[in-house]
Amino acid sequence: MPAIKPISDLRNYPSVLKEIAPGSPVFLTKNGRGRFVLMDMDEYEQSKAAASLLAELAKGETAAKERGTMTFDELKAALNV
């Protein structure tokens, strides 16, 4: 079950920070609506890296659709290998 807390709970931030663990972020609400997420730093870095990888893969997919693809043999021939 996700930890959802009002942002006012940050007044007692040590208790909020104790609830943060990999795979268990704490969601903070402001005026009853989701606003912020507190998460483990390693998990944040992994999430950021995954998003970057997905963006690069999307660029590659777009390029393949626009310019076409090569077989492995065509690539070797183009590289003179």
VENQUI-V317503 format. One record per residue. N is the residue number from 1. RES is the residue in one small letter. OMEGA is omega in whole degrees, 0 to 359 (NA if undefined). D_FIRST is the distance of its C-alpha to the first C-alpha in Angstrom with 1 decimal. Layout:
{{N/RES/OMEGA/D_FIRST} {N/RES/OMEGA/D_FIRST}}
//
This chain:
{{1/m/182/0.0} {2/p/176/3.8} {3/a/179/6.6} {4/i/184/9.1} {5/k/172/12.4} {6/p/183/16.0} {7/i/179/18.3} {8/s/177/20.5} {9/d/179/18.1} {10/l/174/19.7} {11/r/176/22.8} {12/n/189/21.2} {13/y/178/20.0} {14/p/180/20.1} {15/s/178/17.2} {16/v/181/15.2} {17/l/179/16.5} {18/k/182/15.5} {19/e/182/11.8} {20/i/177/12.7} {21/a/176/13.0} {22/p/181/13.7} {23/g/181/10.9} {24/s/177/8.7} {25/p/175/10.4} {26/v/179/10.5} {27/f/180/11.3} {28/l/179/14.3} {29/t/174/15.9} {30/k/184/19.7} {31/n/176/21.3} {32/g/180/18.2} {33/r/178/17.7} {34/g/185/15.6} {35/r/186/18.0} {36/f/175/17.1} {37/v/172/14.8} {38/l/183/15.2} {39/m/177/14.9} {40/d/184/16.7} {41/m/179/20.3} {42/d/179/20.8} {43/e/177/17.8} {44/y/180/19.3} {45/e/178/22.7} {46/q/179/21.6} {47/s/179/20.0} {48/k/178/23.3} {49/a/179/25.4} {50/a/179/23.8} {51/a/178/24.3} {52/s/179/27.9} {53/l/179/28.5} {54/l/178/27.4} {55/a/179/29.7} {56/e/177/32.6} {57/l/178/32.1} {58/a/177/32.3} {59/k/179/35.5} {60/g/179/36.9} {61/e/178/36.2} {62/t/179/37.9} {63/a/180/40.8} {64/a/179/41.2} {65/k/183/41.4} {66/e/187/43.9} {67/r/182/46.1} {68/g/182/45.6} {69/t/178/44.9} {70/m/171/47.1} {71/t/179/47.5} {72/f/179/47.5} {73/d/177/51.3} {74/e/178/51.7} {75/l/178/49.6} {76/k/180/51.8} {77/a/180/54.9} {78/a/179/53.7} {79/l/183/53.0} {80/n/180/56.3} {81/v/NA/54.6}}
//
